[in-house]
Amino acid sequence: MIPIGGGTPAPGSPRRARAEPNNWGSHFGGSAWTYDPVTEQYYLHLFTPQQPDLNWENPRVRAAVHTMMNWWMDRGVDGFRMDVINFISKDPSLPDGVVEAGGVWGDGAPYFTSGPRNHEFLQEMHRAVFGNRTGNSLTVGETPGATVDQALLFTDPHRAELDMVFQFEHVSLDQRPGNKWDYHDLDLRDLKTSWNRWQRGLAATGWNSLYLSNHDQPRHVSRFGDDGAYRYESATLWATLLHLHRGTPYVFQGEELGMTSAGFTRIDDYRDVESLNFYADALSRGFDRETALQALRAMSRDNARTPMQWSDGPNAGFTAGTPWIPVNSNYPDINADNDRASERSVYRYYQKLIRLRHESAVVALGDFHLLDAEHPVLYAFRRSRGDQQSLITGNVSGEDLELPANLGSGDLILGNYGDPGNPHRLRPWEARIVDISTYEDG
């Protein structure tokens, strides 16, 4: 766990002359501005210098984006996932950001997160790309820092902006605000509070996206579960809890096999620019290599970016060539061939969850009611629609758990242990979905 501050600009750099328009720092370290000697101007990049921010204030830029999107729509794509779409509008005065104690660069987020013309730009995009089209399409926007109230505006169908958003609140609960490398174990009560807020906040208007893993997050079975003795159970428990919330579940490649974080032990195995910048910065500030590598093994984005594990063959069956990043060393055991042949298949369990969502109106559209919000290891909630009710319980721990008396009734619909077990006790990492429609206590 490393509390990282900003780096120091090189002596004689343009930064020292205050030639940049402001003091904003990049999300990946250093200044958010790079000097272009051809134009003799600075350009903004909130991420890497190879990713210049577009100037959405320019109508010709917006028109070019719309043309590109229509090109793809005409070719039959079903929609778009839009990267950091709530960063496209900046405060035109470009104010300096607050510099945290011990830091160098200013925090520009208040001046570009859900900026002044963000909704205007999205509504214009919707009109230009989707306004005259028939058929179904989907837009989901990645929106770091978005609140429930902001998500309501983005996803309200009457506003015609986005269908849903990816928010980051729940995947930031095990780290200090603004510093993913200063991490700690997840407090389940925090997660329940967060998910409940989003479930309730978008219950009447808008729509939730549901995810734990993606290309920017470590594998959740390693991060929040037990990727050793209870890998199958914890992988399927988190799948159950996630898929039984109200919203659209997203499955990141490999999570349906219970793939784990890579946990590389050498810096040479990492490719992610954020991870490499962090490592260099940590060493420059006096941290030892093993401490920095420990943080990478826990939180690096490369944990989820290793090749898909198809088989126990060379390179996990992913390629006959050399992959851009090493394959996870556990691929001989954890791979699609082995999982689908196993009696305890994570993949087949995901199939059952997805089938349940298609067949059950309660799962797809039912109301959400959180139960036992303050319990440290029990995640319990109820879904209801009309006279149909389902109870979902999960033991987020490696020990047996006695259930409260009011949660022991119901007819098993699906569970990750296969058998009903003791209705009043959950086994380690056990999850159950039960029908409580005919039970008074439901």
Secondary structure per residue as TSV (DSSP state, phi and psi in degrees):
chain	resnum	aa	ss	phi	psi
A	1	M	-	360.0	114.1
A	2	I	-	-124.0	118.6
A	3	P	-	-80.3	100.5
A	4	I	-	-94.8	134.6
A	5	G	-	-104.0	-162.6
A	6	G	-	-85.1	163.7
A	7	G	-	-85.0	175.1
A	8	T	-	-106.9	129.9
A	9	P	-	-64.5	150.1
A	10	A	-	-66.8	145.0
A	11	P	T	-56.7	136.7
A	12	G	T	80.1	4.3
A	13	S	-	-72.6	158.3
A	14	P	G	-57.3	-25.8
A	15	R	G	-58.4	-36.8
A	16	R	G	-70.0	-22.4
A	17	A	G	-86.3	1.6
A	18	R	T	53.7	41.1
A	19	A	-	-83.0	-20.4
A	20	E	S	-68.0	154.2
A	21	P	S	-62.0	-27.8
A	22	N	S	-158.7	-172.9
A	23	N	-	-101.2	17.4
A	24	W	B	-60.6	141.7
A	25	G	B	-99.3	152.6
A	26	S	-	-77.9	151.0
A	27	H	T	-63.0	-22.1
A	28	F	T	-105.3	16.1
A	29	G	S	101.6	148.4
A	30	G	S	79.4	-171.4
A	31	S	B	-71.9	150.9
A	32	A	S	-85.2	4.7
A	33	W	E	-120.7	139.2
A	34	T	E	-128.3	136.8
A	35	Y	E	-81.1	132.3
A	36	D	E	-108.0	109.3
A	37	P	T	-67.1	-22.2
A	38	V	T	-68.8	-48.1
A	39	T	T	-90.3	-12.0
A	40	E	T	57.8	40.7
A	41	Q	E	-136.7	162.4
A	42	Y	E	-95.3	145.4
A	43	Y	E	-121.1	150.9
A	44	L	E	-89.6	134.9
A	45	H	-	-141.0	106.0
A	46	L	S	-68.6	-15.5
A	47	F	S	-119.7	-119.7
A	48	T	-	-85.3	159.6
A	49	P	T	-60.9	-21.9
A	50	Q	T	-80.0	0.1
A	51	Q	S	-124.0	68.7
A	52	P	-	-61.4	139.1
A	53	D	-	-71.2	136.2
A	54	L	-	-75.9	150.1
A	55	N	-	-91.0	91.6
A	56	W	T	-71.5	-9.4
A	57	E	T	-69.4	-20.4
A	58	N	S	-85.0	115.6
A	59	P	H	-61.3	-27.1
A	60	R	H	-69.0	-34.1
A	61	V	H	-65.4	-46.7
A	62	R	H	-62.7	-41.8
A	63	A	H	-62.3	-37.6
A	64	A	H	-66.5	-39.2
A	65	V	H	-63.2	-44.5
A	66	H	H	-61.6	-40.8
A	67	T	H	-61.2	-43.9
A	68	M	H	-61.9	-44.2
A	69	M	H	-65.0	-41.9
A	70	N	H	-64.1	-35.2
A	71	W	H	-57.3	-44.6
A	72	W	H	-71.1	-41.3
A	73	M	H	-60.2	-40.4
A	74	D	H	-63.6	-21.5
A	75	R	T	-95.0	5.2
A	76	G	T	100.4	9.5
A	77	V	-	-67.1	156.6
A	78	D	-	-96.4	-1.4
A	79	G	E	153.5	-163.9
A	80	F	E	-141.8	142.3
A	81	R	E	-103.3	121.4
A	82	M	E	-107.9	116.1
A	83	D	T	-68.3	135.9
A	84	V	T	29.8	53.3
A	85	I	G	-69.7	-17.8
A	86	N	G	-88.6	14.1
A	87	F	G	-107.1	6.5
A	88	I	S	-79.3	-18.8
A	89	S	-	-111.7	121.4
A	90	K	-	-108.2	152.2
A	91	D	-	-60.5	117.4
A	92	P	T	-63.3	-18.7
A	93	S	T	-82.1	-8.9
A	94	L	-	48.7	60.1
A	95	P	-	-68.6	154.3
A	96	D	-	-62.7	149.9
A	97	G	-	-98.2	163.6
A	98	V	B	-70.3	134.7
A	99	V	-	-99.2	120.8
A	100	E	-	-68.5	157.1
A	101	A	T	-56.4	128.4
A	102	G	T	85.1	-3.7
A	103	G	-	-97.4	178.5
A	104	V	-	-121.3	-41.5
A	105	W	S	-98.0	148.6
A	106	G	B	-81.3	151.7
A	107	D	B	-86.8	104.9
A	108	G	-	-86.4	-2.5
A	109	A	H	-52.1	-40.6
A	110	P	H	-61.2	-16.7
A	111	Y	H	-107.2	-1.2
A	112	F	H	-136.9	-3.9
A	113	T	T	-86.2	117.4
A	114	S	T	50.3	56.7
A	115	G	-	-67.6	-179.0
A	116	P	T	-62.1	-28.3
A	117	R	T	-115.1	14.8
A	118	N	H	-56.4	-50.0
A	119	H	H	-68.1	-37.4
A	120	E	H	-59.6	-45.5
A	121	F	H	-64.3	-40.1
A	122	L	H	-69.6	-38.9
A	123	Q	H	-66.0	-38.4
A	124	E	H	-63.3	-41.9
A	125	M	H	-61.5	-43.5
A	126	H	H	-61.4	-43.7
A	127	R	H	-63.7	-43.0
A	128	A	H	-73.3	-28.5
A	129	V	H	-107.5	-40.2
A	130	F	T	-112.3	-11.8
A	131	G	T	-58.3	-38.4
A	132	N	T	-108.2	16.2
A	133	R	-	-99.1	148.6
A	134	T	-	-106.5	166.2
A	135	G	S	91.7	174.4
A	136	N	-	-93.5	140.1
A	137	S	-	-147.6	166.2
A	138	L	E	-136.0	134.5
A	139	T	E	-124.9	127.8
A	140	V	E	-128.7	129.3
A	141	G	E	-108.9	130.6
A	142	E	E	-76.3	123.2
A	143	T	-	-134.3	75.5
A	144	P	T	-56.8	136.8
A	145	G	T	80.7	-1.3
A	146	A	-	-68.9	138.6
A	147	T	-	-93.3	171.1
A	148	V	H	-59.1	-43.6
A	149	D	H	-62.5	-39.6
A	150	Q	H	-68.5	-39.4
A	151	A	H	-62.9	-34.0
A	152	L	H	-60.1	-41.0
A	153	L	H	-68.8	-43.3
A	154	F	H	-63.2	-35.5
A	155	T	H	-109.8	2.2
A	156	D	-	-65.1	117.5
A	157	P	G	-56.6	-31.4
A	158	H	G	-70.6	-19.3
A	159	R	G	-87.8	-16.9
A	160	A	-	54.4	62.2
A	161	E	S	-118.4	-74.8
A	162	L	-	-130.7	158.8
A	163	D	S	-82.5	-37.1
A	164	M	E	-160.8	170.1
A	165	V	E	-128.6	154.3
A	166	F	E	-94.4	114.7
A	167	Q	-	-104.9	162.6
A	168	F	-	-115.2	2.9
A	169	E	S	-58.3	-47.2
A	170	H	G	-72.5	-24.3
A	171	V	G	-94.1	14.2
A	172	S	G	-117.3	6.9
A	173	L	T	-78.8	-15.9
A	174	D	T	-103.3	26.5
A	175	Q	E	-149.7	157.1
A	176	R	E	-68.6	139.8
A	177	P	T	-51.4	126.2
A	178	G	T	82.0	1.3
A	179	N	E	-144.8	92.9
A	180	K	E	-64.7	-21.8
A	181	W	E	-80.3	-15.6
A	182	D	E	-95.7	81.4
A	183	Y	E	-110.8	166.2
A	184	H	-	-153.8	170.1
A	185	D	-	-64.2	144.2
A	186	L	-	-68.7	133.5
A	187	D	-	-91.0	112.7
A	188	L	H	-56.1	-31.7
A	189	R	H	-63.8	-34.2
A	190	D	H	-65.6	-42.1
A	191	L	H	-63.8	-43.4
A	192	K	H	-62.0	-41.9
A	193	T	H	-60.9	-45.3
A	194	S	H	-64.9	-53.6
A	195	W	H	-61.6	-37.4
A	196	N	H	-64.1	-39.9
A	197	R	H	-60.6	-42.9
A	198	W	H	-73.8	-35.9
A	199	Q	H	-63.6	-46.3
A	200	R	H	-71.4	-38.8
A	201	G	H	-65.8	-33.9
A	202	L	T	-106.6	20.5
A	203	A	S	-68.8	-39.6
A	204	A	S	-96.0	-31.8
A	205	T	S	-137.9	142.7
A	206	G	S	85.2	-169.9
A	207	W	-	-159.0	143.0
A	208	N	B	-90.4	144.1
A	209	S	E	-96.3	146.2
A	210	L	E	-122.3	117.9
A	211	Y	-	-157.2	156.2
A	212	L	S	-126.1	-32.2
A	213	S	-	-115.0	145.9
A	214	N	-	-161.9	-170.7
A	215	H	T	-68.2	-11.2
A	216	D	T	-105.6	0.8
A	217	Q	S	-124.9	147.0
A	218	P	-	-60.7	160.1
A	219	R	-	-61.1	127.6
A	220	H	H	-71.7	-21.8
A	221	V	H	-68.3	-27.9
A	222	S	H	-84.6	-36.7
A	223	R	H	-75.6	-43.9
A	224	F	T	-116.6	-5.8
A	225	G	S	-120.7	-153.3
A	226	D	-	-121.3	105.3
A	227	D	S	-89.1	15.5
A	228	G	S	-109.3	-105.8
A	229	A	T	-62.1	-31.1
A	230	Y	T	-115.1	35.0
A	231	R	H	-59.5	-48.2
A	232	Y	H	-61.4	-47.9
A	233	E	H	-64.4	-44.6
A	234	S	H	-73.4	-32.5
A	235	A	H	-63.5	-42.7
A	236	T	H	-79.0	-28.0
A	237	L	H	-62.5	-50.8
A	238	W	H	-64.5	-34.6
A	239	A	H	-62.5	-42.0
A	240	T	H	-62.7	-50.4
A	241	L	H	-60.5	-43.8
A	242	L	H	-66.6	-50.3
A	243	H	H	-70.5	-18.9
A	244	L	T	-92.0	-1.4
A	245	H	S	-76.4	167.0
A	246	R	S	-87.2	123.5
A	247	G	S	147.3	-168.4
A	248	T	E	-107.0	115.5
A	249	P	E	-74.4	142.9
A	250	Y	-	-115.5	130.5
A	251	V	-	-108.6	116.0
A	252	F	-	-85.3	136.5
A	253	Q	T	-46.8	124.8
A	254	G	T	100.2	-24.7
A	255	E	G	-66.9	-27.1
A	256	E	G	-72.6	-3.6
A	257	L	G	-109.4	-4.3
A	258	G	T	74.1	31.7
A	259	M	-	-61.8	144.7
A	260	T	-	-105.5	168.1
A	261	S	-	-61.5	149.1
A	262	A	-	-67.4	-41.8
A	263	G	-	61.4	42.2
A	264	F	-	-57.5	146.1
A	265	T	S	-106.3	-3.4
A	266	R	S	-125.7	138.6
A	267	I	G	-65.1	-26.4
A	268	D	G	-64.9	-17.3
A	269	D	G	-83.1	-13.9
A	270	Y	-	-86.9	147.7
A	271	R	-	-125.0	-23.5
A	272	D	-	-65.6	127.2
A	273	V	H	-62.0	-36.9
A	274	E	H	-62.5	-42.8
A	275	S	H	-67.2	-43.7
A	276	L	H	-65.3	-40.4
A	277	N	H	-64.8	-41.2
A	278	F	H	-61.0	-46.0
A	279	Y	H	-60.2	-47.3
A	280	A	H	-62.3	-41.5
A	281	D	H	-66.8	-41.4
A	282	A	H	-61.4	-44.5
A	283	L	H	-66.5	-37.3
A	284	S	H	-66.4	-20.7
A	285	R	T	-100.0	10.3
A	286	G	T	98.6	1.0
A	287	F	-	-76.7	145.2
A	288	D	-	-77.4	160.8
A	289	R	H	-61.3	-41.6
A	290	E	H	-66.4	-36.6
A	291	T	H	-63.4	-42.6
A	292	A	H	-66.3	-41.9
A	293	L	H	-65.8	-34.3
A	294	Q	H	-61.7	-41.6
A	295	A	H	-65.0	-39.6
A	296	L	H	-65.7	-40.6
A	297	R	H	-62.3	-29.4
A	298	A	H	-84.7	-42.4
A	299	M	H	-123.6	-5.5
A	300	S	-	-62.0	144.5
A	301	R	G	-67.4	-24.1
A	302	D	G	-64.9	-16.2
A	303	N	G	-57.5	-28.8
A	304	A	G	-107.3	6.2
A	305	R	-	-110.6	8.5
A	306	T	S	-72.3	157.4
A	307	P	-	-58.8	148.7
A	308	M	-	-58.7	137.0
A	309	Q	-	-97.9	94.9
A	310	W	-	-87.6	-37.2
A	311	S	-	-152.6	-178.2
A	312	D	S	-93.9	13.8
A	313	G	S	-78.8	-178.6
A	314	P	G	-54.4	135.1
A	315	N	G	54.6	32.8
A	316	A	G	58.3	23.8
A	317	G	G	74.9	8.7
A	318	F	S	-79.5	-39.1
A	319	T	-	-157.6	151.8
A	320	A	S	-85.9	-9.9
A	321	G	S	-94.0	-154.2
A	322	T	-	-105.8	116.3
A	323	P	-	-68.5	159.6
A	324	W	S	-69.7	-16.3
A	325	I	S	-147.7	148.2
A	326	P	-	-60.2	150.1
A	327	V	-	-75.4	146.1
A	328	N	-	-55.9	132.8
A	329	S	T	-65.0	-15.8
A	330	N	T	-89.8	12.2
A	331	Y	T	-60.8	-28.8
A	332	P	T	-61.4	-26.5
A	333	D	T	-98.4	-43.2
A	334	I	S	-102.5	103.2
A	335	N	S	-157.5	166.1
A	336	A	H	-62.1	-42.0
A	337	D	H	-60.4	-48.2
A	338	N	H	-65.7	-42.3
A	339	D	H	-65.3	-44.4
A	340	R	H	-70.2	-20.9
A	341	A	H	-89.2	-8.5
A	342	S	S	-84.1	149.4
A	343	E	S	-68.3	-25.5
A	344	R	S	-111.0	78.5
A	345	S	-	-96.5	120.2
A	346	V	H	-62.1	-40.8
A	347	Y	H	-59.0	-48.1
A	348	R	H	-66.9	-31.6
A	349	Y	H	-66.5	-41.0
A	350	Y	H	-59.7	-40.0
A	351	Q	H	-58.9	-41.3
A	352	K	H	-65.6	-40.9
A	353	L	H	-63.2	-43.0
A	354	I	H	-67.6	-40.0
A	355	R	H	-62.7	-40.2
A	356	L	H	-61.5	-40.4
A	357	R	H	-63.9	-36.7
A	358	H	H	-73.1	-30.3
A	359	E	H	-96.2	-20.7
A	360	S	-	-111.6	118.3
A	361	A	H	-67.3	-28.1
A	362	V	H	-64.2	-43.8
A	363	V	H	-70.0	-41.6
A	364	A	H	-72.9	-40.9
A	365	L	H	-131.0	-4.0
A	366	G	-	-65.3	157.6
A	367	D	E	-68.5	156.2
A	368	F	E	-113.2	132.0
A	369	H	E	-135.4	111.3
A	370	L	E	-74.8	141.4
A	371	L	E	-122.8	150.1
A	372	D	-	48.7	56.1
A	373	A	T	-59.8	-29.1
A	374	E	T	-96.5	3.1
A	375	H	-	-71.1	132.5
A	376	P	S	-75.0	-22.0
A	377	V	S	-131.2	-9.7
A	378	L	E	-93.5	124.8
A	379	Y	E	-109.5	112.7
A	380	A	E	-134.3	137.0
A	381	F	E	-154.4	163.4
A	382	R	E	-120.3	140.0
A	383	R	E	-114.2	135.3
A	384	S	E	-139.8	144.4
A	385	R	E	-152.9	112.5
A	386	G	T	63.0	-129.6
A	387	D	T	-93.7	9.6
A	388	Q	E	-99.4	132.2
A	389	Q	E	-138.8	137.6
A	390	S	E	-123.9	142.4
A	391	L	E	-112.8	130.1
A	392	I	E	-118.0	126.3
A	393	T	E	-129.5	142.7
A	394	G	E	-142.8	135.8
A	395	N	E	-99.2	102.1
A	396	V	-	-90.1	63.8
A	397	S	S	-166.4	167.5
A	398	G	S	-95.6	15.3
A	399	E	S	-120.4	155.0
A	400	D	-	-60.4	149.7
A	401	L	E	-134.6	122.3
A	402	E	E	-76.3	131.1
A	403	L	-	-84.6	146.6
A	404	P	-	-56.8	150.2
A	405	A	G	-57.1	-33.4
A	406	N	G	-79.7	-0.4
A	407	L	G	-115.4	17.2
A	408	G	S	-100.0	2.5
A	409	S	-	-103.0	160.9
A	410	G	-	130.7	159.6
A	411	D	E	-102.3	124.8
A	412	L	E	-63.4	125.2
A	413	I	E	-94.6	-47.1
A	414	L	E	-159.5	139.4
A	415	G	E	-147.0	156.5
A	416	N	T	-87.9	1.2
A	417	Y	T	-100.5	-8.0
A	418	G	S	88.2	-44.8
A	419	D	S	-103.5	159.5
A	420	P	-	-62.9	-32.3
A	421	G	-	67.7	-161.2
A	422	N	-	-84.1	119.1
A	423	P	T	-62.4	-16.6
A	424	H	T	-104.1	7.0
A	425	R	E	-145.4	139.0
A	426	L	E	-106.5	135.6
A	427	R	-	-78.9	170.5
A	428	P	T	-53.4	127.2
A	429	W	T	56.7	30.5
A	430	E	-	-86.4	141.3
A	431	A	E	-129.0	140.5
A	432	R	E	-135.8	143.6
A	433	I	E	-118.0	119.6
A	434	V	E	-127.2	149.1
A	435	D	E	-87.8	121.0
A	436	I	-	-117.2	21.1
A	437	S	T	-60.1	-33.7
A	438	T	T	-102.0	9.1
A	439	Y	-	-103.1	133.3
A	440	E	T	-60.7	-39.6
A	441	D	T	-67.9	-15.8
A	442	G	-	-70.3	360.0
